[in-house]
Amino acid sequence: MLEFQTSKNEIKAMKKQARNHVNPKLSESDGAPAKPAGAVSGEFVTEMFEYDGGRQVTVYVPRDPPEAIVFAGDGQGISKWGRLIENADVPSTMIVGVHGLTDEMLRLHEYSPGFEPERFAAHERFFVEDVRRWTESRFGVSLPTERTAVFGVSAGGELALALGLRHPHVYGAVFCASPGGGYKPPDVMPSPLPRTYLVAGTQEPFFLKNARRWADALRDADADVVMNERAGSHGGPFWREEFPLMVAWVFGR
């Protein structure tokens, strides 16, 4: 059985750190398409979907034909990270970013399975089925499992872990930075398990504990796991610095 129990102190810690760090860096307050800072040789495409009264998806389309693809929550921010991998020694990688909600509690309920299961399931179908089909149709990209990853930060890290474990034949890898504590490792791990790369900061003890818990549980289940601890607090630069390393670890050259 999956564990979803979250104490009041855990929720308080998640809300406090998310308020202070996550939304200002990952959300576009006016709902406009992501506008990346700095020079980018690839292109950004934003599409509006009917899901939940209107939900945007922003895609970073690399200059060269994509050899790998990363699906991500909080896409209004994460899609901009395409510029981080343009000059890295990694294969040409597309980022498909599903925009997240700006209301932190609604975002958490959409990203973590245990709070509001029906809402999570609806978002899961949209993310895993609708967005993936649209990506294949719109961009002509249909890559195998081993070239496909799912990525998230904070509560989005919970989403990445949940989708990776529930859909291992879709996502061959999970990239997870500083996961929240609402979604915990199951007592019995499913099989197969995706390769998983976790990172958390030494100055965010709540989230570091969550990442370590997942790393230990996945290793105990013989999964291929990287767990890095970086100097920094929630939402710090290490999230962005680690992203190209995640891509390189899974997709290589």
Secondary structure, DSSP 8 states (H G I E B T S, - for coil): --B----HHHHHHHHHHIIIIIHHHH--TT-------S--SSEEEEEEE-GGG-EEEEEEE-SS--SEEEEESSHHHHGGGHHHHHSSSS--EEEEEE---SSHHHHHHHHSTTT-HHHHHHHHHIIIIIHHHHHHHHH-----GGGEEEEEETHHHHHHHHHHHH-TTT-SEEEEES--SSSB--SS--SS--EEEEEEETT-HHHHHHHHHHHHHHHHTT--EEEEEES--TT-THHHHHHHHHHHHHH--
